[in-house]
């Protein structure tokens, strides 16, 4: 994860009690609680733009785009994470009646940062792969207009397709496309 645990020796139930009363977001991994760091303006713009683009693309498909406030549980492990966005197309399944921990995202999105890129590409991606409902994993750069889509294959492998300026991102799991240029609109003019 890259950062030091703020608490250790915590059960999943204790984590949820702690997290639901905290003003900050924390991820949980095998008894340890990790504070999530804030993002840059570029990170925020990319995340907001992709949420808008996806929301528009799936508006008539019965899918819903959820923000980084929706926690996702990793099955079979004592892990809880917060993707930058996720999409659910079936009836959402939540861990409990609090409706704040999703169990069945179809697509998960992470905006890469210098501090999280290795984790997002490595351990976090491996965790998402264990969620049977996750069919695509989308990574967005915040330093250049580049979007990577990993699509689950029938044999269990994952196929990577990268997109850049002037291209439209194709998402097989949602049967839709969205525009790279609109996703990065005004992101690099903040300086």
Secondary structure as UniProt FT lines:
FT   HELIX           12..21
FT   STRAND          26..29
FT   TURN            30..31
FT   STRAND          32..35
FT   HELIX           41..57
FT   TURN            58..62
FT   STRAND          64..67
FT   TURN            68..69
FT   STRAND          71..74
FT   TURN            75..78
FT   STRAND          79..81
FT   STRAND          85..88
FT   TURN            97..98
FT   STRAND          101..102
FT   STRAND          107..111
FT   TURN            114..116
FT   HELIX           117..121
FT   HELIX           123..129
FT   TURN            132..133
FT   STRAND          136..140
FT   STRAND          147..152
FT   TURN            154..155
FT   STRAND          158..163
FT   TURN            165..166
FT   STRAND          168..171
FT   TURN            172..175
FT   STRAND          176..179
FT   HELIX           180..183
FT   TURN            184..186
FT   HELIX           187..189
//
